[in-house]
């Protein structure tokens, strides 16, 4: 049962147009929609910074979900729970009444739950002659189901931003170290140049690093530090006694080839078992092999993923990647596992892999563990999407030779 009635709050709590909009969107939920409540809750926990809810509010939401009898939130039945404040306080680890009311209001404000207040503001259920619930007043969990896809995308964005933040911070630390040591070496060895002024610029950049930087802060500071490093290197290279020996060239060239996994250098093909086939090279070739498969072939092999695209169809890689994030949550694959797959295979390849996992979900006990295993194989250069796609195409009755 899905109630589409718009309700106003009891007592002094005001009605707002934002609340009305959220109730309307919930009432317009797609027919037959369902989602695992704990998978949605995990996405909410990951996205709590974007949702602007505190940890205690998540504890209250956890308690509310525990009063819902099924593990699956379904559009076909009412999703209203009606515990008393005393019951909620016990399941929310002894939270006080005042704090409980504040965090309940925060959950409503964040659009994660709705209130369905009775005439006197009490929470209860009215049962019919057969003992089934005819109507209930309390907290409506249907916004969680209505926003399941949005919450999954938000959770994945948080994980991706966290990974990017970590990479930026590491890169800035290395660049900062390079500049500091190059300046020190130049001063100690008496290299010509205005090193006092350069050092002052370096100190100024370092002094602007905030205690709790954002991604934007780190990116701006990294750009400045890289420009300063380039200026230092250019100044040193202009020295008359600065010569690049053949040994240094070879050493630098080898270092770049072994560490830069995004190099565009054309490399001679070699066997995966050859000594020259480094893990980075294997990973890059694996990613290139997966990308060789067109989107149309992926969708023919993995037809079920289309139902999770906009309007029940997928027409671009971007739409496939968005749908795979939703499927990731539905299959119980953690945001971190999916992000690791994106880092190892590339976003498009990871999306196609999740589509394949969805197609054979009934035969896979742990989709999350399976994806992590494929990710580890991709990092070693031992994974190719081709055999998975070919097997699924054959299972769908397609002529594989013609498909290729």
Helices and strands as residue ranges (DSSP letters): H 17-27, E 34-36, H 37-46, H 48-51, H 55-66, E 72-74, E 80-81, H 85-91, H 97-109, E 114-116, E 124-127, E 133-140, H 142-146, H 148-188, H 195-207, H 215-237, H 246-259, H 279-291, H 295-301, G 303-308, G 310-312, H 317-331, H 335-345, H 347-359, G 361-363, H 367-379, H 386-395, H 400-403
